């Protein structure tokens, strides 16, 4: 089992409906779409993929398989950019 958490080296803020972020250690900027922004908000505390999907399905009218795919894609990309940290749980 695994959960995901925000990287503490990220400074973030909101611009219109988008989340703007800067990785302090790497000096790189990132922007999130409104859905990516919502995932970021939900991850104020570490969350599993299932917790994220349940929360998003309660807020958005989207098929579950599409939600799962988009959450998975977002997390993979965010982990590769070191915005989100994947934590292995025992």
Protein Blocks (a to p, Z undefined) as FASTA:
>chain_A
ZZddddfkbccddehjbccdddfklopacdddfklmmmmmmmmpacdfklmmmmmmmmpc
cdfklmmmmmmmmmmmmmmnomaccdddZZ
